[in-house]
């Protein structure tokens, strides 16, 4: 069985340095989750990367928002063991 601890350390470091990534944030609109799946808070917004840098989804034009809707989606969550 593979030792995942080195990968977990890297993941934890990334989470500390980059607390918002497209896989870990949820939007209140645009067909994303309306609340945080971890704590239930509705005080959330989406940040994603379509054009090479991260930005708030609500600020995107209609074309970029449509591109986001067409993407393959995953259900990813980083939590302490």
HTML snippet that shows the backbone in 3Dmol.js (N, CA, C, O; Angstrom):
<script src="https://3Dmol.org/build/3Dmol-min.js"></script>
<div id="view" style="width:600px;height:400px;position:relative"></div>
<script>
const pdb = `
ATOM      1  N   UNK A   1       0.843  -1.187   0.000  1.00  0.00           N
ATOM      2  CA  UNK A   1       0.000   0.000   0.000  1.00  0.00           C
ATOM      3  C   UNK A   1       0.886   1.247   0.000  1.00  0.00           C
ATOM      4  O   UNK A   1       1.894   1.310   0.703  1.00  0.00           O
ATOM      5  N   UNK A   2       0.499   2.208  -0.781  1.00  0.00           N
ATOM      6  CA  UNK A   2       1.277   3.438  -0.929  1.00  0.00           C
ATOM      7  C   UNK A   2       1.176   4.315   0.323  1.00  0.00           C
ATOM      8  O   UNK A   2       0.095   4.477   0.890  1.00  0.00           O
ATOM      9  N   UNK A   3       2.303   4.872   0.745  1.00  0.00           N
ATOM     10  CA  UNK A   3       2.319   5.821   1.863  1.00  0.00           C
ATOM     11  C   UNK A   3       1.855   7.178   1.347  1.00  0.00           C
ATOM     12  O   UNK A   3       2.526   7.790   0.516  1.00  0.00           O
ATOM     13  N   UNK A   4       0.709   7.652   1.836  1.00  0.00           N
ATOM     14  CA  UNK A   4       0.155   8.923   1.349  1.00  0.00           C
ATOM     15  C   UNK A   4       0.632  10.128   2.155  1.00  0.00           C
ATOM     16  O   UNK A   4       0.303  11.262   1.808  1.00  0.00           O
ATOM     17  N   UNK A   5       1.393   9.910   3.212  1.00  0.00           N
ATOM     18  CA  UNK A   5       1.813  11.028   4.065  1.00  0.00           C
ATOM     19  C   UNK A   5       2.601  12.103   3.312  1.00  0.00           C
ATOM     20  O   UNK A   5       2.342  13.287   3.529  1.00  0.00           O
ATOM     21  N   UNK A   6       3.550  11.751   2.439  1.00  0.00           N
ATOM     22  CA  UNK A   6       4.247  12.818   1.694  1.00  0.00           C
ATOM     23  C   UNK A   6       3.285  13.649   0.845  1.00  0.00           C
ATOM     24  O   UNK A   6       3.418  14.871   0.774  1.00  0.00           O
ATOM     25  N   UNK A   7       2.323  12.995   0.204  1.00  0.00           N
ATOM     26  CA  UNK A   7       1.345  13.724  -0.605  1.00  0.00           C
ATOM     27  C   UNK A   7       0.434  14.575   0.269  1.00  0.00           C
ATOM     28  O   UNK A   7       0.058  15.682  -0.115  1.00  0.00           O
ATOM     29  N   UNK A   8       0.080  14.060   1.446  1.00  0.00           N
ATOM     30  CA  UNK A   8      -0.767  14.821   2.361  1.00  0.00           C
ATOM     31  C   UNK A   8      -0.038  16.070   2.845  1.00  0.00           C
ATOM     32  O   UNK A   8      -0.649  17.131   2.972  1.00  0.00           O
ATOM     33  N   UNK A   9       1.259  15.956   3.115  1.00  0.00           N
ATOM     34  CA  UNK A   9       2.036  17.124   3.536  1.00  0.00           C
ATOM     35  C   UNK A   9       2.035  18.198   2.456  1.00  0.00           C
ATOM     36  O   UNK A   9       1.878  19.383   2.748  1.00  0.00           O
ATOM     37  N   UNK A  10       2.211  17.775   1.211  1.00  0.00           N
ATOM     38  CA  UNK A  10       2.183  18.731   0.098  1.00  0.00           C
ATOM     39  C   UNK A  10       0.804  19.368  -0.008  1.00  0.00           C
ATOM     40  O   UNK A  10       0.685  20.583  -0.165  1.00  0.00           O
ATOM     41  N   UNK A  11      -0.231  18.548   0.077  1.00  0.00           N
ATOM     42  CA  UNK A  11      -1.604  19.051  -0.006  1.00  0.00           C
ATOM     43  C   UNK A  11      -1.896  20.042   1.118  1.00  0.00           C
ATOM     44  O   UNK A  11      -2.507  21.085   0.885  1.00  0.00           O
ATOM     45  N   UNK A  12      -1.465  19.721   2.328  1.00  0.00           N
ATOM     46  CA  UNK A  12      -1.671  20.626   3.465  1.00  0.00           C
ATOM     47  C   UNK A  12      -0.956  21.955   3.243  1.00  0.00           C
ATOM     48  O   UNK A  12      -1.509  23.014   3.538  1.00  0.00           O
ATOM     49  N   UNK A  13       0.269  21.904   2.725  1.00  0.00           N
ATOM     50  CA  UNK A  13       1.034  23.128   2.473  1.00  0.00           C
ATOM     51  C   UNK A  13       0.346  23.984   1.412  1.00  0.00           C
ATOM     52  O   UNK A  13       0.249  25.203   1.560  1.00  0.00           O
ATOM     53  N   UNK A  14      -0.128  23.352   0.353  1.00  0.00           N
ATOM     54  CA  UNK A  14      -0.852  24.092  -0.685  1.00  0.00           C
ATOM     55  C   UNK A  14      -2.102  24.727  -0.096  1.00  0.00           C
ATOM     56  O   UNK A  14      -2.405  25.883  -0.390  1.00  0.00           O
ATOM     57  N   UNK A  15      -2.827  23.989   0.730  1.00  0.00           N
ATOM     58  CA  UNK A  15      -4.049  24.520   1.343  1.00  0.00           C
ATOM     59  C   UNK A  15      -3.741  25.721   2.235  1.00  0.00           C
ATOM     60  O   UNK A  15      -4.535  26.659   2.304  1.00  0.00           O
ATOM     61  N   UNK A  16      -2.598  25.698   2.916  1.00  0.00           N
ATOM     62  CA  UNK A  16      -2.208  26.838   3.754  1.00  0.00           C
ATOM     63  C   UNK A  16      -1.883  28.061   2.904  1.00  0.00           C
ATOM     64  O   UNK A  16      -2.279  29.179   3.235  1.00  0.00           O
ATOM     65  N   UNK A  17      -1.172  27.847   1.820  1.00  0.00           N
ATOM     66  CA  UNK A  17      -0.717  28.945   0.974  1.00  0.00           C
ATOM     67  C   UNK A  17      -1.782  29.430  -0.001  1.00  0.00           C
ATOM     68  O   UNK A  17      -1.827  30.615  -0.331  1.00  0.00           O
ATOM     69  N   UNK A  18      -2.624  28.539  -0.455  1.00  0.00           N
ATOM     70  CA  UNK A  18      -3.653  28.845  -1.455  1.00  0.00           C
ATOM     71  C   UNK A  18      -5.005  28.371  -0.932  1.00  0.00           C
ATOM     72  O   UNK A  18      -5.488  27.320  -1.353  1.00  0.00           O
ATOM     73  N   UNK A  19      -5.625  29.121  -0.025  1.00  0.00           N
ATOM     74  CA  UNK A  19      -6.860  28.640   0.595  1.00  0.00           C
ATOM     75  C   UNK A  19      -8.050  28.569  -0.343  1.00  0.00           C
ATOM     76  O   UNK A  19      -9.058  27.956   0.007  1.00  0.00           O
ATOM     77  N   UNK A  20      -7.974  29.166  -1.510  1.00  0.00           N
ATOM     78  CA  UNK A  20      -9.093  29.109  -2.453  1.00  0.00           C
ATOM     79  C   UNK A  20      -8.607  28.544  -3.775  1.00  0.00           C
ATOM     80  O   UNK A  20      -7.759  29.137  -4.442  1.00  0.00           O
ATOM     81  N   UNK A  21      -9.139  27.415  -4.142  1.00  0.00           N
ATOM     82  CA  UNK A  21      -8.845  26.816  -5.433  1.00  0.00           C
ATOM     83  C   UNK A  21     -10.151  26.298  -6.008  1.00  0.00           C
ATOM     84  O   UNK A  21     -11.091  26.026  -5.260  1.00  0.00           O
ATOM     85  N   UNK A  22     -10.223  26.159  -7.307  1.00  0.00           N
ATOM     86  CA  UNK A  22     -11.494  25.829  -7.936  1.00  0.00           C
ATOM     87  C   UNK A  22     -12.121  24.561  -7.372  1.00  0.00           C
ATOM     88  O   UNK A  22     -13.347  24.461  -7.323  1.00  0.00           O
ATOM     89  N   UNK A  23     -11.321  23.594  -6.949  1.00  0.00           N
ATOM     90  CA  UNK A  23     -11.850  22.349  -6.430  1.00  0.00           C
ATOM     91  C   UNK A  23     -12.354  22.480  -4.997  1.00  0.00           C
ATOM     92  O   UNK A  23     -13.077  21.606  -4.519  1.00  0.00           O
ATOM     93  N   UNK A  24     -11.991  23.538  -4.317  1.00  0.00           N
ATOM     94  CA  UNK A  24     -12.305  23.638  -2.897  1.00  0.00           C
ATOM     95  C   UNK A  24     -13.290  24.742  -2.549  1.00  0.00           C
ATOM     96  O   UNK A  24     -13.629  24.901  -1.376  1.00  0.00           O
ATOM     97  N   UNK A  25     -13.752  25.492  -3.503  1.00  0.00           N
ATOM     98  CA  UNK A  25     -14.675  26.577  -3.218  1.00  0.00           C
ATOM     99  C   UNK A  25     -16.016  26.314  -3.872  1.00  0.00           C
ATOM    100  O   UNK A  25     -16.122  25.537  -4.821  1.00  0.00           O
ATOM    101  N   UNK A  26     -17.006  26.953  -3.366  1.00  0.00           N
ATOM    102  CA  UNK A  26     -18.357  26.759  -3.872  1.00  0.00           C
ATOM    103  C   UNK A  26     -19.010  28.109  -4.079  1.00  0.00           C
ATOM    104  O   UNK A  26     -18.804  29.034  -3.293  1.00  0.00           O
ATOM    105  N   UNK A  27     -19.776  28.219  -5.109  1.00  0.00           N
ATOM    106  CA  UNK A  27     -20.434  29.464  -5.463  1.00  0.00           C
ATOM    107  C   UNK A  27     -21.881  29.458  -5.004  1.00  0.00           C
ATOM    108  O   UNK A  27     -22.490  28.397  -4.865  1.00  0.00           O
ATOM    109  N   UNK A  28     -22.428  30.638  -4.769  1.00  0.00           N
ATOM    110  CA  UNK A  28     -23.832  30.746  -4.401  1.00  0.00           C
ATOM    111  C   UNK A  28     -24.714  30.774  -5.640  1.00  0.00           C
ATOM    112  O   UNK A  28     -25.937  30.857  -5.528  1.00  0.00           O
ATOM    113  N   UNK A  29     -24.112  30.706  -6.807  1.00  0.00           N
ATOM    114  CA  UNK A  29     -24.878  30.691  -8.054  1.00  0.00           C
ATOM    115  C   UNK A  29     -24.148  29.838  -9.074  1.00  0.00           C
ATOM    116  O   UNK A  29     -23.214  29.117  -8.723  1.00  0.00           O
ATOM    117  N   UNK A  30     -24.552  29.909 -10.306  1.00  0.00           N
ATOM    118  CA  UNK A  30     -23.881  29.208 -11.408  1.00  0.00           C
ATOM    119  C   UNK A  30     -23.851  27.693 -11.219  1.00  0.00           C
ATOM    120  O   UNK A  30     -22.890  27.035 -11.618  1.00  0.00           O
ATOM    121  N   UNK A  31     -24.887  27.147 -10.618  1.00  0.00           N
ATOM    122  CA  UNK A  31     -25.063  25.699 -10.486  1.00  0.00           C
ATOM    123  C   UNK A  31     -24.015  25.034  -9.599  1.00  0.00           C
ATOM    124  O   UNK A  31     -23.738  23.844  -9.752  1.00  0.00           O
ATOM    125  N   UNK A  32     -23.445  25.774  -8.697  1.00  0.00           N
ATOM    126  CA  UNK A  32     -22.538  25.181  -7.715  1.00  0.00           C
ATOM    127  C   UNK A  32     -23.300  24.999  -6.408  1.00  0.00           C
ATOM    128  O   UNK A  32     -24.456  25.404  -6.294  1.00  0.00           O
ATOM    129  N   UNK A  33     -22.664  24.404  -5.449  1.00  0.00           N
ATOM    130  CA  UNK A  33     -23.299  24.191  -4.160  1.00  0.00           C
ATOM    131  C   UNK A  33     -23.659  25.522  -3.513  1.00  0.00           C
ATOM    132  O   UNK A  33     -22.851  26.450  -3.548  1.00  0.00           O
ATOM    133  N   UNK A  34     -24.862  25.648  -2.916  1.00  0.00           N
ATOM    134  CA  UNK A  34     -25.267  26.903  -2.276  1.00  0.00           C
ATOM    135  C   UNK A  34     -24.674  27.090  -0.883  1.00  0.00           C
ATOM    136  O   UNK A  34     -24.790  28.171  -0.305  1.00  0.00           O
ATOM    137  N   UNK A  35     -24.039  26.050  -0.335  1.00  0.00           N
ATOM    138  CA  UNK A  35     -23.470  26.137   1.007  1.00  0.00           C
ATOM    139  C   UNK A  35     -22.221  25.265   1.089  1.00  0.00           C
ATOM    140  O   UNK A  35     -22.036  24.335   0.304  1.00  0.00           O
ATOM    141  N   UNK A  36     -21.382  25.588   2.048  1.00  0.00           N
ATOM    142  CA  UNK A  36     -20.166  24.806   2.275  1.00  0.00           C
ATOM    143  C   UNK A  36     -20.554  23.386   2.700  1.00  0.00           C
ATOM    144  O   UNK A  36     -21.322  23.224   3.649  1.00  0.00           O
ATOM    145  N   UNK A  37     -20.043  22.356   2.021  1.00  0.00           N
ATOM    146  CA  UNK A  37     -20.389  20.987   2.393  1.00  0.00           C
ATOM    147  C   UNK A  37     -19.760  20.557   3.717  1.00  0.00           C
ATOM    148  O   UNK A  37     -20.149  19.538   4.288  1.00  0.00           O
ATOM    149  N   UNK A  38     -18.796  21.325   4.203  1.00  0.00           N
ATOM    150  CA  UNK A  38     -18.110  20.973   5.445  1.00  0.00           C
ATOM    151  C   UNK A  38     -18.805  21.566   6.669  1.00  0.00           C
ATOM    152  O   UNK A  38     -19.066  20.854   7.638  1.00  0.00           O
ATOM    153  N   UNK A  39     -19.111  22.892   6.628  1.00  0.00           N
ATOM    154  CA  UNK A  39     -19.682  23.554   7.807  1.00  0.00           C
ATOM    155  C   UNK A  39     -21.112  24.037   7.609  1.00  0.00           C
ATOM    156  O   UNK A  39     -21.772  24.424   8.574  1.00  0.00           O
ATOM    157  N   UNK A  40     -21.605  24.019   6.354  1.00  0.00           N
ATOM    158  CA  UNK A  40     -22.967  24.449   6.089  1.00  0.00           C
ATOM    159  C   UNK A  40     -23.144  25.940   5.882  1.00  0.00           C
ATOM    160  O   UNK A  40     -24.263  26.391   5.635  1.00  0.00           O
ATOM    161  N   UNK A  41     -22.081  26.717   5.975  1.00  0.00           N
ATOM    162  CA  UNK A  41     -22.172  28.169   5.810  1.00  0.00           C
ATOM    163  C   UNK A  41     -22.639  28.521   4.406  1.00  0.00           C
ATOM    164  O   UNK A  41     -22.229  27.895   3.429  1.00  0.00           O
ATOM    165  N   UNK A  42     -23.503  29.532   4.312  1.00  0.00           N
ATOM    166  CA  UNK A  42     -23.925  30.032   3.004  1.00  0.00           C
ATOM    167  C   UNK A  42     -23.136  31.280   2.623  1.00  0.00           C
ATOM    168  O   UNK A  42     -23.415  31.896   1.595  1.00  0.00           O
ATOM    169  N   UNK A  43     -22.165  31.656   3.432  1.00  0.00           N
ATOM    170  CA  UNK A  43     -21.311  32.808   3.150  1.00  0.00           C
ATOM    171  C   UNK A  43     -20.128  32.345   2.298  1.00  0.00           C
ATOM    172  O   UNK A  43     -18.981  32.366   2.745  1.00  0.00           O
ATOM    173  N   UNK A  44     -20.424  31.927   1.068  1.00  0.00           N
ATOM    174  CA  UNK A  44     -19.407  31.397   0.169  1.00  0.00           C
ATOM    175  C   UNK A  44     -19.529  32.036  -1.209  1.00  0.00           C
ATOM    176  O   UNK A  44     -20.576  32.580  -1.560  1.00  0.00           O
ATOM    177  N   UNK A  45     -18.465  31.966  -1.977  1.00  0.00           N
ATOM    178  CA  UNK A  45     -18.484  32.427  -3.359  1.00  0.00           C
ATOM    179  C   UNK A  45     -17.490  31.593  -4.149  1.00  0.00           C
ATOM    180  O   UNK A  45     -16.608  30.954  -3.574  1.00  0.00           O
ATOM    181  N   UNK A  46     -17.632  31.601  -5.444  1.00  0.00           N
ATOM    182  CA  UNK A  46     -16.789  30.764  -6.288  1.00  0.00           C
ATOM    183  C   UNK A  46     -15.572  31.494  -6.809  1.00  0.00           C
ATOM    184  O   UNK A  46     -15.641  32.665  -7.183  1.00  0.00           O
ATOM    185  N   UNK A  47     -14.472  30.793  -6.829  1.00  0.00           N
ATOM    186  CA  UNK A  47     -13.236  31.267  -7.445  1.00  0.00           C
ATOM    187  C   UNK A  47     -12.763  30.129  -8.339  1.00  0.00           C
ATOM    188  O   UNK A  47     -12.707  28.978  -7.908  1.00  0.00           O
ATOM    189  N   UNK A  48     -12.429  30.445  -9.562  1.00  0.00           N
ATOM    190  CA  UNK A  48     -11.969  29.405 -10.471  1.00  0.00           C
ATOM    191  C   UNK A  48     -10.954  29.978 -11.445  1.00  0.00           C
ATOM    192  O   UNK A  48     -10.673  31.176 -11.450  1.00  0.00           O
ATOM    193  N   UNK A  49     -10.419  29.100 -12.260  1.00  0.00           N
ATOM    194  CA  UNK A  49      -9.412  29.501 -13.234  1.00  0.00           C
ATOM    195  C   UNK A  49      -9.828  28.991 -14.605  1.00  0.00           C
ATOM    196  O   UNK A  49      -9.794  27.788 -14.862  1.00  0.00           O
ATOM    197  N   UNK A  50     -10.213  29.891 -15.470  1.00  0.00           N
ATOM    198  CA  UNK A  50     -10.558  29.530 -16.841  1.00  0.00           C
ATOM    199  C   UNK A  50      -9.548  30.128 -17.799  1.00  0.00           C
ATOM    200  O   UNK A  50      -9.169  29.484 -18.777  1.00  0.00           O
ATOM    201  N   UNK A  51      -9.113  31.326 -17.542  1.00  0.00           N
ATOM    202  CA  UNK A  51      -8.268  32.045 -18.498  1.00  0.00           C
ATOM    203  C   UNK A  51      -6.819  32.169 -18.038  1.00  0.00           C
ATOM    204  O   UNK A  51      -6.109  33.069 -18.487  1.00  0.00           O
ATOM    205  N   UNK A  52      -6.368  31.280 -17.148  1.00  0.00           N
ATOM    206  CA  UNK A  52      -4.970  31.279 -16.756  1.00  0.00           C
ATOM    207  C   UNK A  52      -4.682  31.879 -15.396  1.00  0.00           C
ATOM    208  O   UNK A  52      -3.547  31.814 -14.925  1.00  0.00           O
ATOM    209  N   UNK A  53      -5.679  32.460 -14.755  1.00  0.00           N
ATOM    210  CA  UNK A  53      -5.491  33.008 -13.414  1.00  0.00           C
ATOM    211  C   UNK A  53      -6.803  32.875 -12.654  1.00  0.00           C
ATOM    212  O   UNK A  53      -7.869  32.767 -13.259  1.00  0.00           O
ATOM    213  N   UNK A  54      -6.722  32.883 -11.327  1.00  0.00           N
ATOM    214  CA  UNK A  54      -7.910  32.736 -10.496  1.00  0.00           C
ATOM    215  C   UNK A  54      -8.657  34.055 -10.394  1.00  0.00           C
ATOM    216  O   UNK A  54      -8.048  35.118 -10.276  1.00  0.00           O
ATOM    217  N   UNK A  55      -9.978  33.978 -10.441  1.00  0.00           N
ATOM    218  CA  UNK A  55     -10.814  35.163 -10.279  1.00  0.00           C
ATOM    219  C   UNK A  55     -12.194  34.750  -9.775  1.00  0.00           C
ATOM    220  O   UNK A  55     -12.564  33.577  -9.834  1.00  0.00           O
ATOM    221  N   UNK A  56     -12.945  35.722  -9.282  1.00  0.00           N
ATOM    222  CA  UNK A  56     -14.282  35.482  -8.753  1.00  0.00           C
ATOM    223  C   UNK A  56     -15.235  35.224  -9.923  1.00  0.00           C
ATOM    224  O   UNK A  56     -15.315  36.027 -10.853  1.00  0.00           O
ATOM    225  N   UNK A  57     -15.947  34.118  -9.871  1.00  0.00           N
ATOM    226  CA  UNK A  57     -16.828  33.697 -10.959  1.00  0.00           C
ATOM    227  C   UNK A  57     -17.884  34.746 -11.286  1.00  0.00           C
ATOM    228  O   UNK A  57     -18.183  34.972 -12.459  1.00  0.00           O
ATOM    229  N   UNK A  58     -18.449  35.385 -10.277  1.00  0.00           N
ATOM    230  CA  UNK A  58     -19.506  36.374 -10.514  1.00  0.00           C
ATOM    231  C   UNK A  58     -19.032  37.550 -11.369  1.00  0.00           C
ATOM    232  O   UNK A  58     -19.858  38.262 -11.940  1.00  0.00           O
ATOM    233  N   UNK A  59     -17.732  37.763 -11.465  1.00  0.00           N
ATOM    234  CA  UNK A  59     -17.196  38.859 -12.275  1.00  0.00           C
ATOM    235  C   UNK A  59     -16.966  38.466 -13.739  1.00  0.00           C
ATOM    236  O   UNK A  59     -16.611  39.322 -14.549  1.00  0.00           O
ATOM    237  N   UNK A  60     -17.157  37.210 -14.089  1.00  0.00           N
ATOM    238  CA  UNK A  60     -16.892  36.733 -15.440  1.00  0.00           C
ATOM    239  C   UNK A  60     -17.986  37.142 -16.411  1.00  0.00           C
ATOM    240  O   UNK A  60     -19.131  37.366 -16.017  1.00  0.00           O
ATOM    241  N   UNK A  61     -17.619  37.237 -17.695  1.00  0.00           N
ATOM    242  CA  UNK A  61     -18.634  37.484 -18.724  1.00  0.00           C
ATOM    243  C   UNK A  61     -19.406  36.185 -18.989  1.00  0.00           C
ATOM    244  O   UNK A  61     -19.011  35.115 -18.526  1.00  0.00           O
ATOM    245  N   UNK A  62     -20.504  36.292 -19.735  1.00  0.00           N
ATOM    246  CA  UNK A  62     -21.382  35.135 -19.969  1.00  0.00           C
ATOM    247  C   UNK A  62     -20.661  33.989 -20.678  1.00  0.00           C
ATOM    248  O   UNK A  62     -20.948  32.821 -20.416  1.00  0.00           O
ATOM    249  N   UNK A  63     -19.743  34.309 -21.558  1.00  0.00           N
ATOM    250  CA  UNK A  63     -19.010  33.282 -22.288  1.00  0.00           C
ATOM    251  C   UNK A  63     -18.161  32.430 -21.347  1.00  0.00           C
ATOM    252  O   UNK A  63     -18.170  31.202 -21.442  1.00  0.00           O
ATOM    253  N   UNK A  64     -17.436  33.069 -20.452  1.00  0.00           N
ATOM    254  CA  UNK A  64     -16.589  32.328 -19.509  1.00  0.00           C
ATOM    255  C   UNK A  64     -17.434  31.543 -18.510  1.00  0.00           C
ATOM    256  O   UNK A  64     -17.053  30.440 -18.117  1.00  0.00           O
ATOM    257  N   UNK A  65     -18.584  32.098 -18.090  1.00  0.00           N
ATOM    258  CA  UNK A  65     -19.470  31.368 -17.185  1.00  0.00           C
ATOM    259  C   UNK A  65     -20.030  30.123 -17.876  1.00  0.00           C
ATOM    260  O   UNK A  65     -20.173  29.079 -17.240  1.00  0.00           O
ATOM    261  N   UNK A  66     -20.346  30.221 -19.165  1.00  0.00           N
ATOM    262  CA  UNK A  66     -20.828  29.064 -19.921  1.00  0.00           C
ATOM    263  C   UNK A  66     -19.730  28.008 -20.036  1.00  0.00           C
ATOM    264  O   UNK A  66     -20.008  26.811 -19.957  1.00  0.00           O
ATOM    265  N   UNK A  67     -18.488  28.444 -20.222  1.00  0.00           N
ATOM    266  CA  UNK A  67     -17.361  27.513 -20.293  1.00  0.00           C
ATOM    267  C   UNK A  67     -17.230  26.739 -18.985  1.00  0.00           C
ATOM    268  O   UNK A  67     -16.976  25.535 -18.997  1.00  0.00           O
ATOM    269  N   UNK A  68     -17.400  27.418 -17.875  1.00  0.00           N
ATOM    270  CA  UNK A  68     -17.327  26.762 -16.566  1.00  0.00           C
ATOM    271  C   UNK A  68     -18.420  25.708 -16.428  1.00  0.00           C
ATOM    272  O   UNK A  68     -18.159  24.622 -15.910  1.00  0.00           O
ATOM    273  N   UNK A  69     -19.613  25.998 -16.870  1.00  0.00           N
ATOM    274  CA  UNK A  69     -20.725  25.045 -16.770  1.00  0.00           C
ATOM    275  C   UNK A  69     -20.461  23.787 -17.596  1.00  0.00           C
ATOM    276  O   UNK A  69     -20.950  22.713 -17.245  1.00  0.00           O
ATOM    277  N   UNK A  70     -19.704  23.899 -18.679  1.00  0.00           N
ATOM    278  CA  UNK A  70     -19.423  22.751 -19.550  1.00  0.00           C
ATOM    279  C   UNK A  70     -18.290  21.868 -19.021  1.00  0.00           C
ATOM    280  O   UNK A  70     -18.104  20.754 -19.511  1.00  0.00           O
ATOM    281  N   UNK A  71     -17.556  22.330 -18.061  1.00  0.00           N
ATOM    282  CA  UNK A  71     -16.415  21.564 -17.545  1.00  0.00           C
ATOM    283  C   UNK A  71     -16.846  20.290 -16.837  1.00  0.00           C
ATOM    284  O   UNK A  71     -17.954  20.186 -16.311  1.00  0.00           O
ATOM    285  N   UNK A  72     -15.929  19.320 -16.843  1.00  0.00           N
ATOM    286  CA  UNK A  72     -16.134  18.125 -16.042  1.00  0.00           C
ATOM    287  C   UNK A  72     -15.926  18.523 -14.593  1.00  0.00           C
ATOM    288  O   UNK A  72     -14.955  19.202 -14.259  1.00  0.00           O
ATOM    289  N   UNK A  73     -16.833  18.100 -13.740  1.00  0.00           N
ATOM    290  CA  UNK A  73     -16.756  18.496 -12.334  1.00  0.00           C
ATOM    291  C   UNK A  73     -16.422  17.293 -11.465  1.00  0.00           C
ATOM    292  O   UNK A  73     -16.770  16.158 -11.789  1.00  0.00           O
ATOM    293  N   UNK A  74     -15.752  17.556 -10.372  1.00  0.00           N
ATOM    294  CA  UNK A  74     -15.453  16.534  -9.392  1.00  0.00           C
ATOM    295  C   UNK A  74     -15.984  16.969  -8.041  1.00  0.00           C
ATOM    296  O   UNK A  74     -16.416  18.109  -7.874  1.00  0.00           O
ATOM    297  N   UNK A  75     -15.954  16.080  -7.098  1.00  0.00           N
ATOM    298  CA  UNK A  75     -16.385  16.394  -5.742  1.00  0.00           C
ATOM    299  C   UNK A  75     -15.174  16.204  -4.842  1.00  0.00           C
ATOM    300  O   UNK A  75     -14.931  15.110  -4.332  1.00  0.00           O
ATOM    301  N   UNK A  76     -14.418  17.277  -4.651  1.00  0.00           N
ATOM    302  CA  UNK A  76     -13.169  17.209  -3.909  1.00  0.00           C
ATOM    303  C   UNK A  76     -13.308  17.967  -2.605  1.00  0.00           C
ATOM    304  O   UNK A  76     -13.960  19.010  -2.555  1.00  0.00           O
ATOM    305  N   UNK A  77     -12.700  17.453  -1.552  1.00  0.00           N
ATOM    306  CA  UNK A  77     -12.728  18.150  -0.280  1.00  0.00           C
ATOM    307  C   UNK A  77     -11.465  17.798   0.475  1.00  0.00           C
ATOM    308  O   UNK A  77     -11.082  16.630   0.547  1.00  0.00           O
ATOM    309  N   UNK A  78     -10.821  18.798   1.034  1.00  0.00           N
ATOM    310  CA  UNK A  78      -9.616  18.581   1.826  1.00  0.00           C
ATOM    311  C   UNK A  78     -10.007  18.750   3.283  1.00  0.00           C
ATOM    312  O   UNK A  78     -10.490  19.813   3.674  1.00  0.00           O
ATOM    313  N   UNK A  79      -9.808  17.734   4.081  1.00  0.00           N
ATOM    314  CA  UNK A  79     -10.159  17.810   5.497  1.00  0.00           C
ATOM    315  C   UNK A  79      -9.089  17.093   6.306  1.00  0.00           C
ATOM    316  O   UNK A  79      -8.409  16.195   5.810  1.00  0.00           O
ATOM    317  N   UNK A  80      -8.956  17.503   7.546  1.00  0.00           N
ATOM    318  CA  UNK A  80      -8.003  16.837   8.431  1.00  0.00           C
ATOM    319  C   UNK A  80      -8.485  15.421   8.716  1.00  0.00           C
ATOM    320  O   UNK A  80      -9.683  15.141   8.723  1.00  0.00           O
ATOM    321  N   UNK A  81      -7.535  14.551   8.946  1.00  0.00           N
ATOM    322  CA  UNK A  81      -7.901  13.156   9.237  1.00  0.00           C
ATOM    323  C   UNK A  81      -8.484  13.047  10.618  1.00  0.00           C
ATOM    324  O   UNK A  81      -8.853  11.954  11.048  1.00  0.00           O
TER     325      UNK A  81
END
`;
const viewer = $3Dmol.createViewer("view");
viewer.addModel(pdb, "pdb");
viewer.setStyle({}, {cartoon: {color: "spectrum"}});
viewer.zoomTo();
viewer.render();
</script>
